[in-house]
Each structure stands twice: as structure tokens, then as C-alpha cells.
Amino acid sequence: MRLLAYHAFEDELPEIHKWSETNGIEVVVSPNLLTAATVDEAKGFDGISIQQTERISDPVVYQKLHEFGIRQISTRTAGFDVIDLVQAAKNHLIITNVPAYSPYAIAELAVAQTLQLTRHLPQFNKRFANQDFRWNGLISREIRSLTIGIIGTGRIGATAAELFRGLGARVIGFDVYPNPQLGNILEYQETIEDVLKEADVVSLHTPLMAATRHMIDKDNLKLMKKDAYLINVARGALVNTDDLIAALENGQIAGAALDAFESEWFNNQDLSGKPFNEPQITKLMAMDNVLLTPHIGFYTKTAVKNMVDVCLDSVVEILQTGTSVNRVDHH
Ligand code: NAD
């Protein structure tokens, strides 16, 4: 059995190597994304693993994988919105994700960004760097006095709720499928609008799909409090970025932290000093009440190890049994 891991980044290499040694299975790594231009690399392999935020939209990719005798695409991520499930099904490709490599990794980032925003740390860092040691205008609210609104109370949302509760906040939430076990951590609201109206911090934790695309838009942003913050460590397209920029410019909300963007081709690249033609992101970069990170939610040692191990285990499971517990395509 020979496997190919597309787009393996530096920190994954030792984990892939360890998995390969433990399981006695060869895993070749490629630095490339899976695209129509790179799909031929998969020829001759028994299974493939991917890790990317660029959508695989060209049907040729799925057709060629099928032609090469490949039966699956296994992503080392939780989100699998980069895969066209219709094309995958047409070409008999089983899709797996890593459902819970470490919800704490992403939830902790949501908490960290919330505290940065509520304590005005970006503004104080900037003042201090300019030898401006004043406090004025930046008095903070304590997390215990705030209501945190969690949209999507699945694995990551529930973990974020638990962490915020641990800090003493009141936590409210909305989910299309409320989880009764979370009753002692958060108060479910009837609608997303109820959460947006009441929360001092709104943190998004839903998957990206047709029903959640641009779930935060100008109408929803209008409902938020003027001193509230929006945290998006889930998927960029959950938010209409133009509407968010307008809301920040008009002072409709107090600030935002984003770990995910509508386009993320630049992740994990050093483009300093180079032209960067992303007008939305450039606008956000200029705002000192906005925190931007290049999709680092998953980027912890625990999470990276689990992503590699669970994904490669799923590939083997499919090759040996024809399916996997981590299967996400409809079957
Ligand atoms: P999950 O499936 O455990 O939970 C998602 C929850 O969202 C579910 O409870 C579901 O019922 C709910 N939901 C679905 N549609 C909804 C809607 N319209 N309104 C309200 N709730 C809705 O997923 P998870 O593991 O918690 O991950 C959540 C998302 O976080 C992933 O899909 C992924 O996009 C993102 N993520 C980001 C990073 C990162 O590095 N920044 C890493 C992992 C995951």
C-alpha cells in the first residue's frame, strides 16, 4: 500500500513519518495542493490525503482520481467544503474528514481573540510601541460581566462555551440542533437574531454550507450591539465581508477577529514586500479594532498530530473495508 499526502506542511512531516513507521505503510508527501494541474501526481498510489482551503472545483480532478483507481479523498481537516461532493459521488470517491482533531485548538483561539479585543490589547500594544503610555479611552469590560453568543454549538462551539463559562461569562447560543447536554453551560435562544441582539461577543462555529453562507450580513450586523465584537474562527464565507467592513467603518459594531476569509490562497506564505491584491483584507488590516490571523485555529501540536493520524487511518480503513467511520459523503 502506498499513499500520497498532498500539501503537507513542515509541522506535519514528522507526524507523517511516525505514522508511516508505526503502520509500515509508505507515505509520499507532495508540497502541492490537489488541483487539475497536480492530480497526475496521484497516479500509481492506492490512496490520497489532502489539506487545503482552496476548493477543488474542476471535475477533471475527480474523474482522473477515479481513472487512477483511487477510491477516496481524505482530508486532514474538519471542514470538507473544499470538496465537491456531487463530483466525488459521480466518480465513486468516498470522502472522509477528521471530525474532532482537537476542538480546544480552535476554541482557545476564539477565547484568546475575545480577550485581546475586550482588553483592547492591539490598541495598547500600538500605543506602547509609540511610547504612548496613556490609558484614556480604552477602559475594558471584564469577561464575567459579558454575554458570549455562540452560533453553532457542535464540537468547537460547545468547547468554546465551556471555556467562556470557565472564565465566568454568561453564555447564550443558537443551533439548528440544540444539544440538551449543554444545558448547564449555555442558555439556548430561539433564533440567531436573539443571540445577535443580546451578545457582547458573537462567536461563529457552524460549518460552511448553502444555508450558512453569509449568515452574517448587513441585516444581521444591524442587530448586534454597538459595543459588541464578532469572532469568526470557522469559515470566511459565513460572513459577508463587505457588509462587515461597512459595519466596522460605521461603528455599528466595536471590532472583529477573523481567522478565516472568503479567499485564503495566501495562507502560510511570506508575501512581505510583495503586491497583495486583496482589497477587503487590506481594508481590514488598516483597522486597529480588527484582529486577523491566517487560519491558525487548527495549528497546535495536538491538533496536527491528530489530523495526520486520523486521516491516514481513515485511508487505510477505506482501502481495507470499503468505508470509514469518518465518512462524510452521503451514502
Ligand atoms: P460540528 O459539526 O461539531 O458543529 C457544527 C454545529 O453547527 C452543529 O451543531 C450544527 O447543528 C450547527 N449548525 C449547522 N447549521 C447551522 C445553522 N444554520 N445555524 C446554527 N447552527 C448550525 O463542527 P465543529 O467541529 O464544531 O466545527 C465547526 C466549524 O469550524 C467547521 O465546520 C469548520 O468550518 C470550522 N473549523 C475551523 C478551523 C480553523 O482552523 N479555523 C478548524 C476546524 C474547524
Residues whose N, C-alpha, C, O or C-beta is under 5 A from the ligand:
A	BS01	NAD	A78 G79 P99 I106 I151 G152 T153 G154 R155 I156 G157 F174 D175 V176 Y177 H205 T206 P207 L208 A211 T212 V233 A234 R235 D259 H295 I296 G297 F298
